[in-house]
Amino acid sequence: MPEDVTKRISVTFGTGLPHGTHAHFKHNDEMWIAYPASKNTEILSVTDKMLGIFRRISRDMTRWLNEWPEDTAKVIQIMAHINRAQIIANEIISEKQRAQTQ
């Protein structure tokens, strides 16, 4: 299990674009960007909301197709788009989980 390391390093705080309120510093030759915990929570919440909208649109499109199934070619085409959207949503969820736990 990795051990926590305590170091004293130089940290620069900023409020400019594109990061807004943040701090940055170098650790092991890599630039780090730190946000207030409340901002990080808000960023993750926005991602969850976008995924929810994505899912609702897919669900609504499926419901719409079930109500008007006459045009088979269009139904197949739209279902392919819905399937692709669901695959992308699942990939985004996996990427978010990986980013949070790295």
Stockholm file with secondary structure:
# STOCKHOLM 1.0

chainA/1-102         MPEDVTKRISVTFGTGLPHGTHAHFKHNDEMWIAYPASKNTEILSVTDKMLGIFRRISRDMTRWLNEWPEDTAKVIQIMAHINRAQIIANEIISEKQRAQTQ
#=GR chainA/1-102 SS CCCCCCCCCCCEEECCTTTCSEEEEEETTEEEEECCHHHHHHHHHHHHHHHHHHHHHHHHHHHHHHHCCCCHHHHHHHHHHHHHHHHHHHHHHHHHHHHHHC
#=GC SS_cons         CCCCCCCCCCCEEECCTTTCSEEEEEETTEEEEECCHHHHHHHHHHHHHHHHHHHHHHHHHHHHHHHCCCCHHHHHHHHHHHHHHHHHHHHHHHHHHHHHHC
//
